[in-house]
Amino acid sequence: MLRLERGLNQTQLADGLQTTQRKISYWEMGKTEPDIVSILKICEYFDVSADFLLGRKDY
């Protein structure tokens, strides 16, 4: 949702998070879950809390 709201493709997000497009794709398809380090990077990148990212509360 955040990636699409910002108009990013998976490759652009992967570059911003210093990971691979394949990992982004797997996360989005539910094949794998991001590890804690990746969760923190995502939070920083999108300026959201871990609670929000994990579906616990709004921005």
N, C-alpha and C positions, 0 to 999 in steps of 0.2 A: 504494500500500500504506500509506504513512504517513498520507495523508489519511483513508483509511477507518479505520485503527486509532484515529485521534483523533476519529472520528465527525463529520468535517467534510464539508460538501457543497462542490462546486466554487466556488460563489460566496463562501462563507466563506473558503476558502483564497485565492481571488483577492484579496479585501479585505485579508487579512493580508499578502499579498505585494505589494500595491499594483499589481496587474495586472488583466487581464480574465478573466472566466469562460471566454471563448472560447479564450484561450491555454492555460488549464489543460486544457480539453477536448482541444485539439489535441495537447498534450504527452502526455496519457494515451492517446490513440488512436494515437500514433506518427506523426502528420501533420507535426509539427515538433519540434525539440529546443529546450530552454531555452538561452539565451545564458549566458555566464559570470556576468554580473551576477545573472541570475535564479537560477542554480545557487547562488550565494553566499547569496542571500536565502532560498532553500529550506532550505539548511543551517542558517542562523541560526534560521529559524522553527521547524524541527523539532529543533534542537540535535543534528544529526548531522554527520559529516565528509563532505567531498566524495567521499572514497574510498568510503564507505558508499553515498552517493547514486548513485554511478556503478557500484556493484556490485562494488567491489574488495575490501571486507572488512566484517565485522559492525560493529555499533554500536561 
